[in-house]
Amino acid sequence: MAGRNAKAVWKGTLKEGAGTMSFGSGAFEGKYSFASRFEEGTGTNPEELIAAAHAGCFSMALSAGLEKAGFPVEQVQTTASVFLGKDDVGPAISRIELHCEAKVPNIDDAAFQTAAEAAKKGCPISKALASVKEITLNAKLV
């Protein structure tokens, strides 16, 4: 499988500086700053990009797992919220919340929940984020 890449450029000091992040594919470029990361300023931040990656990866993993179990998916919609806190060293991702709604014909809730938990544990982004102390999942059928 091909490697994927992204680029970040930061100019200036931590609090007064600013930067841009972009995907190697050209699909995204966004500005970021101290305010957009640690306060409520405009722009993006690394945690928002992690949230997008986790939501996308989980949705695909859940769809694949359900299809493999004989339940083709009509739609999976996932929102990931990444929370930045502090640990003994400094800023750290303290928790991630996954909220998922899926339209899956002919499946009961127990089988759906089992597949959702498996996707949460098995998607590559969840595995990469294994050091996050808490990753919660709220999954429901619609």
Contacts in CASP RR format, 6 or more apart in sequence:
PFRMAT RR
TARGET T0000
AUTHOR 0000-0000-0000
METHOD contacts of the structure
MODEL  1
MAGRNAKAVWKGTLKEGAGTMSFGSGAFEGKYSFASRFEEGTGTNPEELI
AAAHAGCFSMALSAGLEKAGFPVEQVQTTASVFLGKDDVGPAISRIELHC
EAKVPNIDDAAFQTAAEAAKKGCPISKALASVKEITLNAKLV
4 24 0 8 1.000
5 23 0 8 1.000
5 24 0 8 1.000
6 21 0 8 1.000
6 22 0 8 1.000
6 23 0 8 1.000
6 24 0 8 1.000
6 49 0 8 1.000
7 21 0 8 1.000
7 22 0 8 1.000
7 24 0 8 1.000
8 19 0 8 1.000
8 20 0 8 1.000
8 21 0 8 1.000
8 22 0 8 1.000
8 32 0 8 1.000
9 19 0 8 1.000
9 20 0 8 1.000
10 17 0 8 1.000
10 18 0 8 1.000
10 19 0 8 1.000
11 17 0 8 1.000
11 18 0 8 1.000
11 19 0 8 1.000
12 18 0 8 1.000
14 34 0 8 1.000
15 34 0 8 1.000
16 34 0 8 1.000
17 33 0 8 1.000
17 34 0 8 1.000
18 31 0 8 1.000
18 32 0 8 1.000
18 33 0 8 1.000
19 31 0 8 1.000
19 32 0 8 1.000
19 33 0 8 1.000
20 29 0 8 1.000
20 30 0 8 1.000
20 31 0 8 1.000
20 32 0 8 1.000
21 28 0 8 1.000
21 29 0 8 1.000
21 30 0 8 1.000
21 32 0 8 1.000
21 44 0 8 1.000
21 46 0 8 1.000
21 49 0 8 1.000
22 28 0 8 1.000
22 29 0 8 1.000
22 30 0 8 1.000
23 29 0 8 1.000
30 43 0 8 1.000
30 44 0 8 1.000
31 42 0 8 1.000
31 43 0 8 1.000
31 44 0 8 1.000
32 43 0 8 1.000
32 44 0 8 1.000
32 45 0 8 1.000
32 46 0 8 1.000
33 41 0 8 1.000
33 43 0 8 1.000
35 41 0 8 1.000
35 42 0 8 1.000
36 42 0 8 1.000
36 43 0 8 1.000
36 44 0 8 1.000
36 45 0 8 1.000
37 45 0 8 1.000
37 46 0 8 1.000
37 47 0 8 1.000
37 84 0 8 1.000
38 84 0 8 1.000
38 91 0 8 1.000
47 82 0 8 1.000
47 83 0 8 1.000
47 84 0 8 1.000
47 93 0 8 1.000
48 82 0 8 1.000
50 80 0 8 1.000
50 82 0 8 1.000
50 93 0 8 1.000
50 96 0 8 1.000
50 125 0 8 1.000
50 129 0 8 1.000
51 80 0 8 1.000
51 81 0 8 1.000
51 82 0 8 1.000
51 96 0 8 1.000
52 80 0 8 1.000
53 125 0 8 1.000
54 80 0 8 1.000
54 82 0 8 1.000
54 96 0 8 1.000
54 98 0 8 1.000
54 123 0 8 1.000
54 125 0 8 1.000
54 126 0 8 1.000
54 129 0 8 1.000
55 78 0 8 1.000
55 79 0 8 1.000
55 80 0 8 1.000
55 98 0 8 1.000
56 78 0 8 1.000
56 80 0 8 1.000
56 125 0 8 1.000
57 123 0 8 1.000
57 124 0 8 1.000
57 125 0 8 1.000
57 126 0 8 1.000
58 78 0 8 1.000
58 80 0 8 1.000
58 98 0 8 1.000
58 100 0 8 1.000
58 119 0 8 1.000
58 120 0 8 1.000
58 123 0 8 1.000
58 125 0 8 1.000
58 126 0 8 1.000
59 76 0 8 1.000
59 77 0 8 1.000
59 78 0 8 1.000
59 100 0 8 1.000
60 123 0 8 1.000
61 119 0 8 1.000
61 122 0 8 1.000
61 123 0 8 1.000
61 124 0 8 1.000
62 73 0 8 1.000
62 76 0 8 1.000
62 78 0 8 1.000
62 100 0 8 1.000
62 102 0 8 1.000
62 115 0 8 1.000
62 116 0 8 1.000
62 119 0 8 1.000
62 139 0 8 1.000
63 73 0 8 1.000
63 76 0 8 1.000
64 119 0 8 1.000
65 115 0 8 1.000
65 118 0 8 1.000
65 119 0 8 1.000
66 72 0 8 1.000
66 73 0 8 1.000
66 102 0 8 1.000
66 104 0 8 1.000
66 107 0 8 1.000
66 112 0 8 1.000
66 115 0 8 1.000
67 73 0 8 1.000
69 111 0 8 1.000
69 115 0 8 1.000
71 104 0 8 1.000
71 105 0 8 1.000
71 106 0 8 1.000
71 107 0 8 1.000
71 111 0 8 1.000
71 112 0 8 1.000
71 115 0 8 1.000
72 104 0 8 1.000
72 105 0 8 1.000
73 102 0 8 1.000
73 103 0 8 1.000
73 104 0 8 1.000
74 103 0 8 1.000
74 104 0 8 1.000
74 105 0 8 1.000
75 102 0 8 1.000
75 103 0 8 1.000
76 100 0 8 1.000
76 101 0 8 1.000
76 102 0 8 1.000
77 100 0 8 1.000
77 101 0 8 1.000
77 102 0 8 1.000
78 98 0 8 1.000
78 99 0 8 1.000
78 100 0 8 1.000
79 98 0 8 1.000
79 99 0 8 1.000
79 100 0 8 1.000
80 96 0 8 1.000
80 97 0 8 1.000
80 98 0 8 1.000
80 99 0 8 1.000
81 96 0 8 1.000
81 97 0 8 1.000
81 99 0 8 1.000
82 93 0 8 1.000
82 96 0 8 1.000
83 93 0 8 1.000
83 94 0 8 1.000
83 95 0 8 1.000
83 96 0 8 1.000
83 97 0 8 1.000
84 91 0 8 1.000
84 92 0 8 1.000
84 93 0 8 1.000
84 94 0 8 1.000
85 91 0 8 1.000
85 92 0 8 1.000
85 93 0 8 1.000
85 94 0 8 1.000
86 92 0 8 1.000
86 94 0 8 1.000
87 94 0 8 1.000
93 129 0 8 1.000
93 132 0 8 1.000
94 132 0 8 1.000
94 133 0 8 1.000
94 134 0 8 1.000
95 132 0 8 1.000
95 133 0 8 1.000
95 134 0 8 1.000
95 135 0 8 1.000
95 136 0 8 1.000
96 129 0 8 1.000
96 132 0 8 1.000
96 134 0 8 1.000
96 135 0 8 1.000
96 136 0 8 1.000
97 135 0 8 1.000
97 136 0 8 1.000
97 138 0 8 1.000
98 120 0 8 1.000
98 135 0 8 1.000
98 136 0 8 1.000
98 137 0 8 1.000
98 138 0 8 1.000
98 139 0 8 1.000
99 138 0 8 1.000
99 139 0 8 1.000
100 116 0 8 1.000
100 137 0 8 1.000
100 138 0 8 1.000
100 139 0 8 1.000
100 140 0 8 1.000
101 139 0 8 1.000
101 140 0 8 1.000
101 141 0 8 1.000
101 142 0 8 1.000
102 112 0 8 1.000
102 116 0 8 1.000
102 139 0 8 1.000
102 140 0 8 1.000
102 141 0 8 1.000
102 142 0 8 1.000
103 141 0 8 1.000
103 142 0 8 1.000
104 112 0 8 1.000
104 141 0 8 1.000
107 141 0 8 1.000
109 141 0 8 1.000
112 139 0 8 1.000
112 141 0 8 1.000
113 139 0 8 1.000
116 137 0 8 1.000
116 139 0 8 1.000
117 137 0 8 1.000
120 126 0 8 1.000
120 135 0 8 1.000
120 137 0 8 1.000
126 135 0 8 1.000
129 135 0 8 1.000
END
